[in-house]
Amino acid sequence: MKAVVFHGIGDIRLEDVAEPVLQQDTDAIIKLTASAICGTDLHFVRGTVPGMKPGTILGHEGVGIVEALGKDVRNLRVGDRVVVPSTIACGTCSYCRAGYYAQCDVSNPNGKRAGTAFFGGPEMSGPFHGMQAEKARIPFANVGLVKIPDEVTDEQAILLSDIFPTGYYGADIAEISPGDTVAVFGCGPVGQFAILSAKLMDAGRIFAIDCHLDRLEAARAQGAEVINFEEEDPVEAILRLTGGIGVDRAIDAVGVDSMHAHHGPAAKTAHKEKAEFKRELKEVAPHTKPEGENWVPGDAPAQALMWAVEALAKAGTLSIIGVYPQQMRTFPLGQAMNKNLTLNMGNCNHRKYIPHLLELVRTGAVEPTELLTHVQPLTSAIEAYRSFDARKPGWMKVELEPALLT
């Protein structure tokens, strides 16, 4: 079968690989009808999240049809149409039972302290082959596959595999209450769904911070108040627009590939921090292989965090859902402590949120596909990666369709 395979930083290839087989009684094999490229995949290829094993199939977002089931998968049938939560969970351990599926004690073969297991990730996450392929093996399929109602299309469902749940999780752990003022840093796919989720939680005002005009326009279309950090200092703008108070909640939907301002007032501050940003980048990405405009790491890993802490009101809440590698050590702790901030962060517990979000889509309360901008056959995956990685205008979210292969 065809699959997108990681070979090294800056080196991914579309290759013929062996088809997956059942390995455990709780496994399933699915034929993918849709997958997608995520910003997290780009972290691996840029080198800002290390530890990828060459030969790993990429991709942690999937929708498909069940082809085979282990004998202990008793809630599904061959032929069922399903969406796959990006993080892998057993459903049995104390963490899963408490809703912390991303911290499952069982699913990661590296042991209980290894952390989140997910598809298409680095060695410390399993590794498990991902879903940018024609077929995939799903461990703990009785928990790790959710049936899709007939009213929900594949294009809607693929957005429920990772980015919608992650955006919703970000709003949830931001502790948004009706009327709250919220700042979302990063207006990529997850940031857009964080904005949507903040609206679902009745936020009073939502500020969207980014530098890409198409993403800011998408945020504006959702009703967010947009701030371009290449034109104005985002912290100064937020303080001015909130009467000097700051926002009640802030969501970091950027992560390690954060960029500092290169123009405008905020660029002056960034220039003073140039040496520190360079040190941080070396810390998180000691090995990089840029290729023209592709595979270029963000130049200020902690910038979104710094802006978020500064923009928060006293006693506010910071939600961190952007991906940071374990070697990231920079955080404005003194500012956060002295403002009595609450910090909530982590990998999304996808399986906790997907059933609820599926119902919102099924009933028509939410239409997620407005954020899906490109649909590509798997055979075009590498070029799609390049366009998405280069942040080309209009490339918000890319769906890959393995079913288009002949």
Residue, then its C-alpha position, 0 to 999 in steps of 0.5 A: m500500500k502507499a503511505v507517507v513515510f518519515h526518513g529524517i528531518g526534512d525528508i519524507r517520502l510517498e512509498d510502498v509499504a507492507e499492509p498492517v495486520l492484527q497483532q492483538d485481540t483488541d486491534a482493528i484494521i481500517k481502510l482509510t477514506a480520509s486522513a490529514i496533515c497537521g501542524t504537529d506533523l510539521h514539527f517532526v519534519r522541521g526538527t522542532v520535535p525530535g526522536m522520530k524513528p526513520g520508517t515511521i508512517l506519518g499522520h494521526e488523523g483518520v476516518g475509515i471503514v473497518e476491514a478486520l477486528g480482533k476477537d475482543v472488539r465487541n462494539l463494532r462490525v466489519g464495514d462500520r465507518v469510524v473516526v480515529p482519536s489521535t491519541i491511543a488509550c486502553g479505556t481500562c486504566s485509572y487515567c482513562r476512566a478519569g477521562y485522561y485518555a492522553q495519559c493512558d497507563v497501558s497504551n504506550p509500550n515505553g512504560k507508564r512514565a513515557g506519556t502520550a501514545f499517538f499515531g505517527g509520532p516519535e519513539m517516545s510515543g510508541p512509536f505507532h505507524g500513522m494514518q497517512a496511508e491506505k490502511a492502518r492498525i488501530p490498537f484498543a479499537n473498542v475505545g480507539l474507534v468511534k462510529i460515525p452517524d450517517e448524517v456526518t460526512d467523511e470531510q466533517a469527521i476528519l476534523l473531529s479526529d484531532i483539531f476540533p477536539t484539541g481546540y475544544y479541549g483548549a477552550d475547556i481547560a482555559e476555564i471559559s465562563p459566559g462573558d469572559t474575554v479570551a485571547v487565542f494566540g495562533c489562528g491556524p486550524v487548532g486556533q480556529f477551532a479554539i475560537l469556535s469552541a470559545k463561542l460555544m462556551d459563550a465567551g464575551r469577546i475573543f481576540a485572535i492573534d496571528c500574522h497571516l492575513d488569510r488566517l486572521e480573516a478566517a478568525r474575523a469571519q467567526g466574530a473574533e477581534v483580530i490583531n496582526f502582530e506584524e503591525e502592532d504589539p499584540v500585548e499593547a493592543i489587548l491592554r488598550l482594547t480591554g481598558g488596561i485589564g487584559v484578558d480573562r483567558a488565553i489559549d496558546a495554539v501555536g507551540v514550539d514553532s512560534m514566530h516573533a514579529h519582524h515588522g512594526p512595534a513588536a519587532k523592536t522588542a523581539h530584536k532585544e530578545k534575539a540572542e535568547f530566541k536563538r538560544e531557545l531554538k538551538e535548545v529545542a531544534p539542535h538539528t534542522k534541514p531547511e530547504g528553501e521556504n520549507w522545513v524552516p523552524g519557528d524563530a522564537p519558540a517561547q514567543a506565544l507563551m510570553w505574549a499570552v502571560e503578559a496579555l492575561a489579567k491578574a488571576g487569569t487562566l492560561s491554556i497551552i495546547g500548542v505542542y512543545p518538546q520535552q527539552m523546552r525549558t523556557f517559560p516566564l514563570g516569575q510573571a505568571m506567579n506574581k499575577n496569580l495565573t492558573l496554568n492548564m496544559g497538555n495533550c488533548n484527551h480526544r476520546k473524551y470529547i469526540p462523541h459530544l462534538l460528533e453530536l453537535v455536527r450531526t444535529g447541524a449545530v456546528e459545521p466544521t468543514e468551513l475550515l477545510t481548504h484543500v482536499q488532495p489525493l494521497t499521491s499528492a501528499i508530499e507537495a501538499y506538505r510543502s505548501f502547508d509547511a510554507r504557510k502559503p495563503g489559503w492553506m488552512k487545513v489539508e485533507l488527504e484521500p487515500a481512497l482516490l488511489t487506483 
